[in-house]
Amino acid sequence: MTPKPRPTYSVIAKEAGVSEATVSRVLNGDDRVDQERAAKVLEVVERLGYKKHRAATALASGRTNLIAVVIDNDLSVFSDPFWGTVTSGISRVLMENELQTLLMVTSVSSVDGPVAHYLNTGEVDGAIFFQLHKDALVRKLAKTGLPIVITGSPHAATDFVFVDTDNFGGGHAATKHLINRGCKKVAIIAGDIETVAGHQRLDGYHQAYRELGRVPAKTLTAYGDYSYESGKREMTRLLNEQPDIDGVFACNDLMALGAIAAIEERGLTVPGDVAVVGFDDSLVAQTSRPGLTSVRQDIVALGEAAAELMIAQLRNEPVEPRILPTELVIRESA
């Protein structure tokens, strides 16, 4: 049997005696449509077997029960276990409150692009943003009344609701530990410093040096992209240029493991010749050999807090930004 085709806007408009533009406005939740026309459109939608369409349901109930989780990046983020772990924290809390997660991994640099259009059409009840490089889109969406949570501190003082980890304190603790264990020349493989988290971890590194009355040479700072490959590449370059480096703080665990691979390929040992500290204390840090010293952030709790802040907004409850603590977990690598 040939399946019955899904009704198009054109078919619905003809049946309801309205324009396609009116159908679009009704199904996208525009409350400026005449109530009588809106009711006719929804009646046709139901009669044609389209009654479970999410936008139509949203128009009737005011809710879609969908929360968008938007990661401002490309699909390479899934090589890092951080993202799966934090998303699991979000999804668990949302599911307990009968809400669903809609994951979107894409650039959100444009305020008029597909993501902006989708989030502005009433298809979701709110949006949780990760790893924002720019906040123009968030500012625009906030003006529409869409509940928003940013995971990571905003780029500037705003009224945005956010949850973050103490990235500065973590970067400071990692670097101070390397210095205190006797490292004389500590390098850093920074992450994406266009994000606040990346910049704060780098600032923590600088602060640890300042407390010694020193300023680290610019040549001791390398920039990766949080991938294993970038950690290995940048550690190789650092050792080629400055073979007497004896400590490195890599701003996530995958880059730290890449750095260890580069060190060992050079015929050096960890931590005998070069001590290494990562950030996240992810599963890869806990199971690597040598065991990776890493700054622990509670990644699941980070996701849970983001979801809790979203739910509080949906319930019109007061919300305050949250900064979660970090802890240095010492293992064999440093």
C-alpha positions in Angstrom: 0.0 0.0 0.0 1.3 3.4 -0.9 1.6 5.6 2.2 -0.6 8.6 2.3 1.6 11.7 1.8 1.9 14.2 4.6 -0.3 17.2 4.1 1.5 20.3 2.8 0.8 23.9 3.7 -0.8 24.3 0.3 -3.3 21.4 0.9 -4.1 22.7 4.5 -4.6 26.2 3.2 -7.0 25.1 0.5 -9.0 23.0 2.9 -9.2 25.8 5.5 -9.9 28.5 3.0 -6.9 30.6 4.1 -3.5 31.5 2.6 -0.4 29.4 3.0 1.1 32.3 5.0 -1.7 32.0 7.5 -1.1 28.3 7.8 2.6 28.9 8.5 1.8 31.5 11.1 -0.6 29.3 12.9 1.7 26.3 13.0 4.6 28.4 14.1 2.6 29.7 17.1 1.9 33.3 15.9 -0.9 34.5 18.2 -1.7 37.5 16.0 -3.8 35.3 13.6 -7.5 35.7 13.9 -8.8 33.1 16.4 -11.5 31.9 14.0 -9.0 31.3 11.2 -6.5 29.7 13.5 -9.2 27.3 14.8 -10.1 26.4 11.2 -6.5 25.6 10.3 -6.1 23.4 13.4 -9.3 21.6 12.6 -8.1 20.8 9.1 -4.7 19.8 10.4 -6.3 17.3 12.8 -8.7 16.0 10.2 -5.9 15.3 7.7 -4.0 13.3 10.2 -1.6 16.0 11.1 -2.9 16.5 14.7 0.4 15.3 16.3 2.4 18.0 14.6 4.5 19.5 17.3 3.8 23.1 16.3 0.1 22.6 16.3 0.3 21.0 19.7 2.4 23.9 20.9 -0.1 26.4 19.7 -2.8 24.7 21.8 -0.8 24.0 24.9 1.8 26.8 24.9 4.6 24.2 25.3 6.5 21.8 23.0 8.4 20.0 25.9 11.6 20.3 23.9 14.7 22.0 25.1 17.4 22.8 22.6 21.0 22.1 23.6 23.2 24.1 21.2 26.9 23.4 21.0 28.6 26.2 19.1 31.1 24.1 17.2 31.4 21.3 14.6 30.9 17.6 14.9 34.5 17.1 16.0 33.3 17.9 19.6 32.2 14.3 19.8 35.8 13.1 20.0 35.9 14.6 23.5 34.0 12.6 26.1 33.1 15.9 27.9 30.2 16.5 25.6 28.5 13.2 26.0 28.9 13.4 29.8 27.5 16.9 30.2 24.6 16.2 27.8 23.7 13.1 29.9 23.4 15.3 32.9 21.1 17.7 31.1 19.0 14.9 29.6 18.5 13.1 32.9 17.1 16.2 34.7 14.9 17.1 31.7 13.5 13.6 31.4 12.6 13.5 35.1 10.6 16.6 34.4 8.9 15.2 31.2 11.1 17.3 28.9 13.1 16.2 25.9 16.6 17.2 24.7 17.1 18.4 21.1 20.8 18.4 20.4 22.1 21.0 17.8 25.8 21.1 17.0 26.5 24.0 14.7 28.0 27.5 14.4 25.8 30.1 15.9 27.7 33.1 14.7 24.9 34.4 12.6 21.8 36.1 14.1 19.8 35.4 11.0 20.9 31.8 10.1 19.0 28.5 10.3 19.6 28.1 14.0 18.3 31.5 14.8 15.3 31.0 12.6 14.5 27.6 14.2 14.8 28.7 17.8 12.6 31.7 17.0 9.7 29.8 15.6 8.2 28.4 18.8 9.5 24.8 18.2 11.3 24.7 21.6 10.5 25.9 25.1 14.1 27.1 25.8 17.7 26.8 24.8 20.9 25.8 26.6 24.0 27.1 24.9 27.5 25.6 25.1 30.9 27.0 24.1 29.6 30.3 22.8 32.1 32.3 20.7 29.8 35.2 20.3 26.6 36.2 22.1 24.8 38.3 19.6 22.3 35.5 18.8 21.6 34.9 22.5 20.9 38.6 23.0 18.5 38.6 20.1 16.7 35.5 21.3 16.5 36.8 24.9 14.5 39.8 23.6 11.8 37.4 22.4 11.3 36.0 25.9 12.8 32.5 25.0 14.2 31.0 28.3 18.0 30.7 27.9 20.8 29.2 29.9 24.5 29.6 29.0 26.9 27.0 30.1 30.1 29.0 30.6 30.4 32.5 31.8 29.1 35.2 29.3 31.7 37.3 27.5 30.5 40.5 29.3 28.3 41.5 32.2 24.8 40.6 31.2 21.5 39.4 32.7 21.9 35.9 31.1 21.4 32.9 33.4 24.5 30.8 33.3 26.3 28.0 35.0 30.1 27.5 34.9 33.1 25.8 36.4 35.8 27.7 38.3 38.0 27.6 35.2 40.4 30.3 36.5 40.9 28.5 39.8 41.4 25.2 38.0 44.1 26.6 35.7 45.8 28.3 38.6 45.8 25.0 40.7 47.2 23.0 37.8 50.1 25.3 37.1 50.9 25.9 40.8 51.1 22.2 41.3 53.6 21.8 38.5 55.7 24.7 39.9 55.5 23.3 43.5 56.7 19.9 42.4 59.9 21.6 41.0 59.2 22.3 37.4 61.3 25.2 36.2 59.8 25.8 32.8 56.0 25.1 32.6 54.2 25.4 29.2 50.5 25.6 28.5 48.5 24.1 25.7 45.5 26.4 25.8 42.1 25.6 24.3 39.8 27.8 22.4 40.4 31.2 24.0 37.5 32.8 22.0 35.4 31.1 24.7 35.4 32.4 28.2 36.4 29.1 29.7 39.5 28.8 27.5 40.6 32.3 28.4 40.0 31.8 32.1 42.2 28.7 32.2 45.0 30.6 30.5 44.5 33.4 33.0 44.9 31.0 35.8 48.2 29.8 34.4 49.4 33.4 34.1 48.4 34.1 37.7 50.4 31.2 39.1 53.5 32.6 37.4 52.8 36.1 38.6 52.7 34.9 42.2 56.4 33.9 41.7 57.2 37.4 40.4 57.7 36.0 36.9 56.0 36.4 33.5 55.9 33.2 31.4 57.5 33.6 27.9 55.0 33.9 25.1 56.8 31.0 23.5 55.6 28.8 26.3 52.0 29.2 25.3 50.6 26.9 22.5 47.0 26.9 21.3 45.1 23.6 20.6 41.5 22.9 19.8 40.8 20.4 22.6 41.5 17.4 20.4 44.1 14.7 21.0 45.8 15.6 17.7 46.2 19.2 18.5 47.8 18.4 21.9 50.3 16.0 20.3 51.1 18.5 17.5 51.6 21.5 19.9 53.7 19.5 22.4 55.9 18.3 19.5 56.4 21.9 18.4 57.1 23.1 22.0 59.7 20.5 22.5 61.3 21.2 19.1 61.6 24.9 20.1 62.4 24.5 23.8 63.6 21.0 24.7 64.2 22.0 28.3 60.4 22.3 29.1 59.8 20.1 32.1 56.1 20.7 32.8 52.9 21.3 30.7 49.4 22.2 31.6 47.0 21.0 28.8 43.6 22.6 29.1 41.7 19.4 28.7 42.4 15.7 29.1 42.5 14.8 25.4 45.2 17.4 24.7 47.1 16.2 27.7 47.1 12.6 26.4 48.3 13.9 23.0 51.1 15.8 24.8 52.1 12.6 26.6 52.3 10.7 23.3 54.5 13.5 21.9 56.8 13.4 24.9 57.2 9.7 24.9 57.9 9.6 21.1 60.7 12.0 21.9 62.2 9.3 24.1 61.4 11.3 27.3 59.4 10.0 30.3 56.3 11.3 32.1 56.7 12.6 34.7 60.5 12.0 35.0 61.4 14.4 32.2 58.1 16.3 31.7 55.2 16.4 34.1 51.7 16.8 32.6 48.4 18.0 34.0 45.1 17.9 32.2 41.6 19.4 32.8 38.2 17.7 33.2 39.2 14.5 35.0 37.3 12.6 32.4 37.2 8.8 32.0 40.3 9.0 29.8 42.2 10.6 32.6 41.2 8.0 35.1 42.1 5.0 32.8 45.2 6.3 31.0 48.7 5.0 31.7 50.4 6.8 33.3 47.4 7.9 35.3 46.7 11.6 34.3 46.8 14.3 37.0 43.8 16.4 36.1 41.6 19.3 37.3 38.3 17.7 38.1 35.1 19.5 37.2 31.9 17.7 37.9 30.8 17.4 34.3 27.5 15.6 35.1 26.6 18.2 37.7 27.4 21.0 35.2 24.7 19.6 32.9 22.3 19.0 35.7 22.7 22.6 36.9 22.0 23.9 33.4 18.8 21.9 33.2 17.7 22.9 36.6 18.2 26.6 35.8 16.1 26.1 32.6 13.3 24.3 34.5 13.3 27.1 37.1 12.8 29.7 34.3 10.0 27.7 32.8 8.3 27.7 36.2 8.9 31.5 36.6 11.1 30.8 39.7 14.0 33.1 40.6 17.4 32.0 39.3 21.0 33.0 40.0 24.2 32.1 38.1 26.1 29.1 39.5 29.9 28.6 39.6 30.8 25.0 40.4 34.1 24.2 42.2 37.1 22.3 40.8 39.5 20.0 42.4 43.0 18.9 41.4 43.2 15.1 41.3 46.9 13.9 41.5 48.0 10.8 39.7 51.2 9.5 38.2 51.7 12.1 35.4 52.5 14.9 37.7 
